[in-house]
């Protein structure tokens, strides 16, 4: 467990916190779409990017929604 950002969690795993590096990083589910010029400010996307920089296949999952209760079923 980490009190840091999603990227910190990936770094801890890659730096040896786990006995073996992960085979895949799935980051998310982020509430709200990660689109446009500010996508790198998303912790969800940044964690996936950190995985890619460490040569680990990675994906960030987001849920685009407009108001009301978010339905995470599709994600």
Buried (B, 14 or more C-beta within 10 A) or exposed (E): EEEEEBBBBBBBBBEEEEEEBBEEBBBBBBEEEBEEEEBEEBBBBBBBBBBEEBEBEBBBBBBEEEEEEBEEEEE
